Amino acid sequence: MIRYLVCLALTLLVVSNASFSQGNRGDIDKLAGQLDSVRQVMQTSLYLRTSKDIYISGEDLWFNAFVLNAVDFTLSALDNTLYLQLQKVGADSVLWEEMYPVLNGVSYGHVYLPATLPNGEYLLKGFTAHSYFSGQPYYYAVARIRVFNEPQEIRARKIRQLQNKVLPSEAVQFRVFPEGGHLLAGVLNRVAFKAVNKDGLPAEAKGTLLKGDTPVLNFSSVHAGMGSFEFMPEKGATYRVKLDNNKDSLYPLPSALEGGLCMRLLKNEGDNLVFKVMAHNMPQQQKFYLRLQIRGAVESIAAGEVSDSMEVKIPIQNAPLGIGEVTLFDAQQRPIAERLVYLHPERRFHISFSQVKDEYAPKEKVALKIKTTDDNGMPVPAVFSLCVYDNLFHSAENTGNILSYYYLSTQVRGKIYNPAYYFDSTHADRKAALDLLLLTQGWRSYTWSKEAMAEHKALTACLSDTLQAWITPDKKAGKEKKQVSLMLYNYNKTTSQFAAVDNAGKFYLTPANLAIGPRFFIKYFSEKIYSIRVEDPFETIREATTAHPATYILPDTVPLTGKVQVDTAYIPYGKTLKEITISGKSPVYTDKYLGYLDSIAKYEGNTDYVGECGWLNCPDGRTNIKPVEGKTYPVFSPEVKSHRQRVILTKDNFHEVVYHYPKYTEAELLKVTKMGIVKGYYQSREFYEPDYDKESNPGIDTRNTLLWKPVIVTDKNGEATVQFFCSDVARQFMGIAEGVTGDGVLGVGQFKFRIR
């Protein structure tokens, strides 16, 4: 839907035989329809947040996930299941894979990190039915964590990082990006550039623009190896760039077009974008169209005619915030120039904390008053997560948050150095730096370009919230015309449901079924023997990622710089307990209900007994006494017969046996009891929070994570309260909140305090 049809009765900056036209409505509808034909609307975007950045092996990793509509960033109800994997960087094997429920766009839970987990970097990867598609080239729903075996290793690593800090190095790659995609001779052009070193990190760049061998102007980078310069290229001239620290290499600029259309962004302020559309060396007035689209939705289309240059003002007061694509079309609706712009960089919602002291005593209660407001300071309801943990477990070199993830990292292809920089209001140059970033990323990297959306539309959905399952008769059982009835229940039968089976033996496990328990049972009622099979969604993920490997886009790590100054406070966290394995003589089942079934199966159909004489299966005196596992019993030989209801006993007609009940494997036990076992949603244990107002003699508290609240909702006044208790760890702690409003505006908040 086009929100604005802009008539170009606008202010002219340079007037030269310019005129205006509303343009043909059919042409405008056609330009809008180009995007509508390829736009993928049933799409979500998944963001993972862990309770901290660094963990000790043997700890619980707590996480929460936001599933947002990919177009407007509101909480989505499309997905009901989160498929989660944990994998070591550089390894093929998956260490953890479980399903978690998604409710109204939010999911949360925990992952256990075994004590045997080696040091290293790990990736927590998430998938949902509408955020992951087979064949997609890039995937973003990944959280990076680091695991250490001992806490002392964390501080030692930070010190090594600062001692070996990366110093600026010379550029080995230098690229130029003319605004709009090309140079036009005879008009003032802006050219952005980007320089990186051999490690792919930003490098400072200073150099000279040459026309032939004649210097035209000098330039230097202004942020993260990026900068820009303006010049008016001459017809037929050759331009090159020579860098001061690499004078042996010359970097050519593309040849300037002798005639045509081009555009420049003059202002991106307040409620308007102001562009300058320029025509040069054209035989007559040129009709043009200027289209603004944001995440596949057309916001504005302007139409006009120009023979020299003119200003075009595009209203954006009601446009959503984030990256937009502005495309200049000629009279034949061919794209001539394109440019990415960022709308409303100042707009976000704010999470503030009051009543936070600088210092707290051990085990002291912390009472937070939380306020969520919009960019005008007005209260706004929001949902967000909050975690509070020891700063030791914060990885300062990992950049990125929910703001940079949704507004930047997922919107343009390619890795972005320090994406959080552009959303930190303490950086006065962040808006100009963000504009440079978009110029040097190039409009072709926009994930919502027409070409990118067409590619995405051709992808195949491979996951579903509902799992397919089949119940089939064993080969010896033959076919049974009557439909089979199924009952689903958890181990203690506190929850039971029924499932319908079609004539082909197919049935479905819905999110409501998967919520029965982490493992639940399917019981079928039939005289025949059947096998039950349920699809494995993780096998589907493995097949899709193997056939079409996706590039996982993670925020680049930023090398730590500055003085070697690390918190030297005592680290009270001792060595973690290693795993203890308990072995027993009885068969071990993965679910306690299987043990219950095993005890039933021992007696059902078992005719053994202990006779009145104390012998096993004595023919002279049958009782209801069952034999004892492992006990020795005398047993008559098979040929022994009773004589007048009495047994004739001789030394040769009996022997002794040690009695054992039948031992079943899980598969055998399920077959005997006519059941199947299914993996459901993983059920996390409750995050531990002590209450020292009630505990009389608490022990030493060495918690490094004081609070993990995956879901906090502020009321209509934008207010919420949270309470928790400090541990005995005398160190600095930090709190991080990230969330979203009902209108799809994202926000972050932080605070720090020390336990003395």
WOWO-V846712 format. One record per helix or strand. SS is the DSSP state (H for helix, E for strand). FROM is the first residue (numbers start at 1). TO is the last residue. If there is no record, write none. Layout:
[[SS & FROM & TO] [SS & FROM & TO]]
This chain:
[[E & 4 & 7] [E & 19 & 19] [H & 25 & 36] [E & 44 & 50] [E & 54 & 56] [E & 60 & 69] [E & 75 & 75] [E & 81 & 88] [E & 94 & 101] [E & 103 & 103] [E & 106 & 112] [E & 120 & 127] [E & 133 & 134] [E & 138 & 139] [E & 142 & 148] [H & 152 & 163] [E & 173 & 178] [H & 179 & 181] [E & 184 & 184] [E & 188 & 196] [E & 202 & 202] [E & 206 & 211] [E & 214 & 220] [E & 223 & 223] [E & 226 & 232] [E & 239 & 243] [E & 246 & 252] [E & 257 & 257] [E & 260 & 269] [E & 272 & 280] [E & 286 & 294] [E & 297 & 306] [E & 309 & 315] [E & 322 & 329] [E & 335 & 343] [E & 350 & 354] [E & 359 & 360] [E & 365 & 373] [E & 379 & 379] [E & 382 & 390] [H & 391 & 393] [E & 398 & 398] [H & 402 & 409] [E & 412 & 412] [H & 419 & 423] [H & 430 & 441] [H & 443 & 445] [E & 446 & 446] [H & 450 & 457] [E & 460 & 461] [E & 467 & 473] [H & 475 & 477] [E & 485 & 489] [E & 496 & 499] [E & 506 & 509] [H & 511 & 514] [E & 519 & 525] [E & 530 & 534] [H & 537 & 547] [E & 551 & 552] [E & 557 & 557] [H & 592 & 603] [E & 610 & 610] [E & 616 & 616] [E & 632 & 636] [E & 642 & 643] [E & 646 & 647] [E & 654 & 658] [H & 666 & 672] [E & 675 & 679] [E & 681 & 681] [E & 705 & 713] [E & 719 & 725] [E & 732 & 741] [E & 746 & 755]]
